[in-house]
Each structure stands twice: as C-alpha cells, then as structure tokens.
Amino acid sequence: MDLTVTREYDAPPDRVWAALTEPALVARWWGPAGFTAPVARMDVRPGGVSLVSMRSPDGFELYNTWTYGLVDPPRRLEYLLRFCDATGRPVPPSSLGLPADVPATGVPHELTLHPSAGGTELTVTERGYGTAETVHLSRLGLEQTLDKLAAVL
C-alpha cells in the first residue's frame, strides 16, 4: 500500500529543494513533532547515501539511510529509505518496534516539487506498506514532519 501527501509551501522550489537536501536544514525539520535530528549527513546524488537520525523526546534514536536513485533539482528526488543503526548498517524495522509490515528492504520515496501560485507544491509518496494501519501511522509522522518543514521555510 502506498501513501501520498501533498503540501503547499510559501517558498520557491529552489528553497524547498535546499531544505530537503542541505544538512543544516534537514537537521531542523526531520522527524515528527517533538523529535530532533542530531544526524543529517547528506550525499544527495544518484547512488549517494545520506544518514539521518531522529531522536524522540525520551531519547530513543532511529536512524535511516536514504539511497538516491533520481536526483533532478529542484523538481524530483527519489530515494530508498532503510532503517539502520548509527553506522548505517541496515536493521529490520521490526527490531526497532516498528510494524512488521514496514519493508525490511526499504521504503521507496518519491518527492516532486512544482511551482505554484503560492510558491511550491511538494508531493511525497511512500510505497510498499503492508497494511492500512501502517499507512495511517506513517501518514501521521509524515504530516508532522512536513509541518516542521514549513516552519523551516
């Protein structure tokens, strides 16, 4: 099952692109409400791998790698998100307390940016979840994360 969320931002596409790809900016918005992002090592290029983390208010940390396929600034970004340890080594999402149907092989992400009258329309699609419940949980986290992105912009 897939999840798609679209947001309008009052910023031009190049500014939204920068917020999605520059380490200092990603560190300011990555993760749901109340989470921080202590690590944002970005290598945004085809075949590049970024390492990002999010820390919950109680100190629990989740790490992800983002392995890039398509990088077309400032229009489209495609990457495979995998859960990992602090060194970037993949770990099963279920070992982190995440739903068993989050694909261990990774969650494909597609981000598209389109100029709009208000600035930029950003659409994020996540693919491959096994249940509607997991899609719902991911949507909650994604919407909170995109709210934080708006604050950065």
Buried (B, 14 or more C-beta within 10 A) or exposed (E): BEBEBEBBBEBBBEBBBBBBBBBEBBBBBBBBEEBBBBBBBBBBEEEEBBBBBBBEEEEEBBBBBBBBEEBEBBBBBBBBBBBBEEEBEBBEBEEBEBBEBBBEEBBBBBBBBEEEEEBBBBBBBBBBBEEEEBBEBBBEBBBBBBEBBBEBB
